[in-house]
Amino acid sequence: MIALCKTNEAFEDILTSGKSYSVIELRNGSVLLADDRGNKRWFGLSRFALKRVEEAVTC
């Protein structure tokens, strides 16, 4: 699953708006992913649009 960052407000130094991130885990309205620095962190789902990998790949 892919998480497309809709907003990086308050996390400008570790998330990029419009960038896709690989989802590691989903739990209780939060998503675990590796941020721009490569650190695994939990973020609220409201910042992201979730897509299946097949939907995110374009030719």
Residue pairs with C-beta under 8 A, 6 or more apart in sequence:
1 22
1 23
1 26
1 50
1 51
1 52
1 53
2 20
2 21
2 22
2 23
2 50
2 51
2 52
2 53
2 55
2 56
3 20
3 21
3 22
3 23
3 31
3 33
3 48
3 49
3 50
3 51
4 18
4 19
4 20
4 21
4 48
4 49
4 50
4 51
4 56
5 15
5 16
5 17
5 18
5 19
5 20
5 21
5 47
5 48
6 17
6 47
6 48
6 49
7 17
7 47
8 15
8 16
8 17
8 47
11 35
11 43
11 47
13 36
14 35
14 36
14 37
14 39
14 41
15 35
15 36
15 43
15 47
16 36
19 36
20 51
20 56
21 33
21 34
21 35
21 48
22 33
22 34
23 31
23 32
23 33
23 50
24 32
24 33
24 34
24 40
25 31
25 32
26 32
26 45
26 50
29 44
29 45
30 42
30 43
30 44
30 45
31 42
31 43
31 44
31 45
31 48
31 50
32 40
32 41
32 42
33 40
33 41
33 43
34 40
34 41
35 41
